[in-house]
Each structure stands twice: as C-alpha cells, then as structure tokens.
C-alpha cells in the first residue's frame, strides 16, 4: 500500500476582493511598520502591522498566543474589509498581522514550532500585493500565491522567502486554533489522515533562535514554552551525541 502524502499546504477555494484588500491596506500604510522580531532569520526589510494582538496592543507583533486576551487593535477598526475577512473565519484567532517583505529581502530557510494543522494551530496567508519574482519555498516546493487567494502553509516544514521584484510583497497572515469549523474547511481539501505529525524536525539552531526570541519578546508567562523547547534541545543534542557513527 502506498504511503499517504502528508499535507504541507492547501490553496482553498476562498477568494477575497483584491481591490478592497488594497483599499484597506492604503489606510494602514500611513502607520508605522514594526520590524519582525526574529532578526537572525532575514536580511533586509521584513515588517509587520498587528491587527489582532494581546490586549489589542498595536505594537505587539508576536505571533504566539499567551494568557492575555487577544483583541482587535485600534487599526483594524479603520479597515472594514480586512475586519470582514478575518471575521469570516469561524475559528479562534491567535494572531492577525499584515506582513511586508521589502524589495530584495531574503528570509533564510527555517522551521517554526508546532504551527501545522496537526498541532491544532495553523497559519493562513491571504496575499494583498505581490509580484512574479517572489519565491516562497516550502518543503522544497515553490508556492505561487496571488492577491485575494487563501492558503494554508505548514511552517513546521523548512521554508524560505525572497523578494527579487521591484515592489514589496504584502500578505494578511492569520494564525488560528483548530475547531470543528476549520476541520470542515481543511478536510474538504485534503484527507484527515494526511494531517499527522510530520517527519520535519526543528534543527538545533532553530530551537536556539526560538528560545532567544521568546526570552527577548518579554511577554508574560512564556517560561513553560521555553522550558519545553529547552527539553527538546537537550533531547536533540543527546540523539546527535548517541547516533551511530
């Protein structure tokens, strides 16, 4: 029996209005962009504007949930169509951000921590502005995401992005928590059995960088997550040390 292919990405049948997305984006462009916190992972201008954040703090672009209640930031009230798009997803929102990849930016190959559908947390991309020279590589495959489309990407897999075009690449990026509504959406496009823990593992450097960024973020009560990552790091180092040579 052939082994079932695991699902690393999905292009959903959902389609959003490109013109309305860009109209709301024009309002946000007048605001200050915040550099992405993981500065070891990229070269150039990678910036964010939060639309959902802990306590609605529009200066907090950190993507992982925490004990503070997630609320819309004041900026979202100025963007009725973006708010409509986000509200159309009937799962708990963990974060919603506008992410901008500037001209010439390269995000180095890396993996995120437990952000695949099988982990009960997941990431959705809705491109607003892009160009044909953007290269998003996920698990060795190039994904071409066009404005108004809706994509799931399992960023547990190694991925990288570069923008060699002459305009910025700007996406609405939503992190969600799995529920019955999202199950119906996902399983309409891929078998339930294809969402299992992938063989992809975080590298030692990725775990170290993640721990450093969590500590640097200064968010409350992250110690349990850091502790778990430190255990993973210890196990990984032990497995490398004891591996047959």
C-alpha positions as CSV (number, residue, x, y, z in Angstrom):
1,X,0.0,0.0,0.0
2,X,1.4,3.4,-1.0
3,X,2.2,5.7,1.9
4,X,-0.2,8.7,2.1
5,X,1.4,12.1,1.3
6,X,1.3,14.5,4.2
7,X,-0.3,17.8,3.6
8,X,2.2,20.7,3.7
9,X,0.0,23.3,2.1
10,X,-3.5,24.0,0.7
11,X,-4.9,26.5,-1.7
12,X,-8.5,26.9,-0.5
13,X,-11.4,27.8,-2.8
14,X,-12.0,31.0,-0.9
15,X,-11.4,34.2,-2.9
16,X,-11.3,37.7,-1.5
17,X,-11.7,41.1,-3.2
18,X,-8.2,42.3,-4.3
19,X,-9.3,45.9,-4.7
20,X,-11.0,46.1,-1.3
21,X,-7.9,44.5,0.4
22,X,-5.7,47.1,-1.2
23,X,-8.0,49.9,-0.3
24,X,-7.8,49.0,3.4
25,X,-4.1,48.4,3.1
26,X,-3.7,52.1,1.9
27,X,-5.0,53.2,5.3
28,X,-2.5,51.0,7.1
29,X,0.4,52.2,5.0
30,X,0.2,55.5,6.8
31,X,1.1,53.8,10.1
32,X,4.4,52.8,11.5
33,X,5.7,49.3,10.5
34,X,7.3,47.3,13.2
35,X,10.4,45.2,12.3
36,X,9.9,41.5,12.6
37,X,11.4,40.2,16.0
38,X,13.3,37.3,14.5
39,X,16.2,39.4,13.2
40,X,18.6,36.5,12.9
41,X,16.4,34.9,10.2
42,X,16.3,37.5,7.5
43,X,18.2,40.1,5.6
44,X,16.5,43.4,4.6
45,X,13.1,44.9,5.5
46,X,10.6,42.4,7.0
47,X,7.9,44.3,8.9
48,X,4.5,43.9,10.4
49,X,1.4,45.7,11.5
50,X,-0.7,43.8,14.1
51,X,-4.5,43.6,13.6
52,X,-5.1,41.2,16.5
53,X,-2.8,41.2,19.5
54,X,-2.7,40.6,23.2
55,X,-4.9,43.2,24.8
56,X,-5.2,44.9,21.4
57,X,-1.7,46.2,21.6
58,X,-0.9,47.5,18.2
59,X,2.9,47.5,19.0
60,X,2.9,43.7,19.7
61,X,3.6,41.6,16.6
62,X,4.4,38.4,18.5
63,X,2.5,35.5,16.8
64,X,2.2,33.0,19.6
65,X,-0.8,33.1,21.9
66,X,-0.4,33.8,25.6
67,X,-2.5,34.3,28.7
68,X,-3.6,37.8,27.8
69,X,-6.8,38.0,25.8
70,X,-6.4,38.6,22.1
71,X,-8.3,41.6,20.8
72,X,-8.5,43.6,17.6
73,X,-6.1,46.5,17.6
74,X,-7.4,50.1,17.0
75,X,-6.1,49.9,13.5
76,X,-8.5,47.2,12.5
77,X,-11.5,49.4,13.1
78,X,-10.2,51.6,10.3
79,X,-10.2,48.7,7.8
80,X,-13.8,47.3,7.4
81,X,-12.9,44.8,4.7
82,X,-10.0,43.3,6.5
83,X,-12.2,43.0,9.6
84,X,-14.8,41.3,7.4
85,X,-12.2,38.9,6.0
86,X,-10.9,38.0,9.5
87,X,-14.4,37.5,10.9
88,X,-15.3,35.2,8.0
89,X,-13.1,32.6,9.6
90,X,-15.1,30.9,12.4
91,X,-12.2,29.6,14.4
92,X,-10.4,31.3,17.4
93,X,-7.9,33.9,16.2
94,X,-4.4,33.6,17.7
95,X,-3.0,36.5,15.7
96,X,-3.7,38.5,12.6
97,X,-1.0,40.7,11.1
98,X,-0.1,42.5,7.9
99,X,3.4,41.3,6.9
100,X,5.5,43.2,4.4
101,X,8.6,41.7,2.7
102,X,10.5,44.6,1.2
103,X,12.3,44.6,-2.1
104,X,15.5,42.5,-2.0
105,X,14.6,40.8,1.3
106,X,15.6,37.2,1.9
107,X,14.1,35.1,4.7
108,X,16.6,32.3,5.4
109,X,15.4,28.7,5.4
110,X,14.0,27.9,8.8
111,X,11.2,26.0,10.6
112,X,8.5,27.3,13.0
113,X,7.5,25.4,16.2
114,X,4.2,23.4,16.2
115,X,2.4,25.5,13.7
116,X,0.8,22.8,11.5
117,X,-2.8,21.8,11.4
118,X,-2.0,18.5,13.2
119,X,-0.7,20.7,16.1
120,X,-4.1,22.3,16.5
121,X,-2.6,25.6,15.5
122,X,-2.2,26.8,11.9
123,X,-1.3,29.7,9.6
124,X,-3.3,31.2,6.8
125,X,-1.9,33.6,4.1
126,X,-4.0,36.0,2.1
127,X,-1.8,37.9,-0.4
128,X,-2.7,41.6,-0.9
129,X,0.3,42.7,-3.0
130,X,2.9,40.5,-4.6
131,X,5.0,40.1,-7.8
132,X,6.2,37.3,-10.0
133,X,9.7,37.4,-8.6
134,X,8.7,36.4,-5.1
135,X,9.9,32.9,-4.3
136,X,8.2,31.2,-1.4
137,X,9.8,27.7,-1.0
138,X,8.0,25.3,1.4
139,X,9.4,21.8,1.9
140,X,11.3,22.1,-1.4
141,X,8.3,23.3,-3.5
142,X,7.7,26.8,-4.8
143,X,4.2,28.2,-3.9
144,X,2.9,31.0,-6.1
145,X,0.3,32.8,-4.0
146,X,-1.7,35.5,-5.8
147,X,-3.7,38.5,-4.4
148,X,-7.0,37.6,-2.9
149,X,-6.3,33.9,-2.7
150,X,-6.3,32.0,0.6
151,X,-3.6,29.5,1.5
152,X,-2.6,27.2,4.4
153,X,1.1,26.7,4.9
154,X,2.5,24.1,7.3
155,X,5.5,26.1,8.5
156,X,6.8,23.2,10.6
157,X,8.5,22.3,7.3
158,X,11.6,24.1,6.2
159,X,10.6,27.3,4.3
160,X,12.2,30.4,2.9
161,X,11.1,33.5,1.0
162,X,12.9,36.0,-1.2
163,X,11.6,39.1,-3.0
164,X,13.6,39.8,-6.1
165,X,10.9,42.0,-7.6
166,X,10.6,45.8,-7.6
167,X,7.6,46.1,-5.2
168,X,7.0,44.9,-1.7
169,X,5.2,41.6,-1.0
170,X,2.4,42.2,1.5
171,X,0.1,39.5,3.0
172,X,-2.6,39.3,5.6
173,X,-1.4,36.4,7.8
174,X,-3.8,34.8,10.3
175,X,-2.9,32.2,12.9
176,X,-5.8,30.2,14.1
177,X,-6.8,27.5,16.6
178,X,-8.3,24.3,15.2
179,X,-12.0,23.7,15.7
180,X,-15.0,21.9,14.0
181,X,-15.4,24.7,11.5
182,X,-11.8,24.6,10.4
183,X,-11.9,20.8,10.3
184,X,-14.7,21.1,7.7
185,X,-12.7,23.6,5.7
186,X,-9.4,21.7,5.7
187,X,-10.9,18.2,5.2
188,X,-12.8,19.4,2.2
189,X,-9.4,19.8,0.5
190,X,-7.3,17.0,2.0
191,X,-7.9,13.8,3.8
192,X,-7.9,13.9,7.6
193,X,-5.3,11.2,7.7
194,X,-2.8,13.5,5.9
195,X,-2.6,15.8,8.9
196,X,-0.3,14.0,11.2
197,X,2.9,14.9,12.9
198,X,5.4,15.4,10.1
199,X,8.9,14.0,10.0
200,X,10.2,17.5,9.8
201,X,12.1,18.4,13.0
202,X,13.4,21.7,14.3
203,X,17.2,21.9,13.9
204,X,19.4,22.8,16.9
205,X,19.9,26.3,15.6
206,X,16.2,26.8,15.0
207,X,15.4,25.8,18.6
208,X,18.1,28.0,20.0
209,X,16.9,31.0,17.9
210,X,13.2,30.4,19.0
211,X,14.2,30.3,22.7
212,X,16.2,33.5,22.3
213,X,13.3,35.3,20.6
214,X,10.8,34.1,23.2
215,X,13.0,35.5,26.0
216,X,13.7,38.7,24.1
217,X,10.0,39.3,23.5
218,X,9.4,39.9,27.1
219,X,5.8,38.5,27.1
220,X,4.4,37.2,30.3
221,X,4.4,33.5,31.3
222,X,6.4,32.2,28.4
223,X,8.5,30.1,30.8
224,X,6.6,26.9,30.2
225,X,7.1,27.1,26.4
226,X,10.8,28.0,26.8
227,X,11.1,25.0,29.3
228,X,9.6,22.6,26.7
229,X,11.9,23.9,24.0
230,X,14.9,23.5,26.2
231,X,13.9,19.9,26.8
232,X,13.6,19.4,23.1
233,X,17.0,20.9,22.6
234,X,18.5,18.6,25.2
235,X,16.9,15.5,23.6
236,X,18.1,16.6,20.1
237,X,21.7,17.1,21.4
238,X,21.6,13.7,23.1
239,X,20.3,11.9,20.0
240,X,23.1,13.5,17.9
241,X,25.7,12.6,20.5
242,X,24.5,9.0,20.7
243,X,23.9,8.5,17.0
244,X,25.8,5.7,15.3
245,X,28.9,6.9,13.5
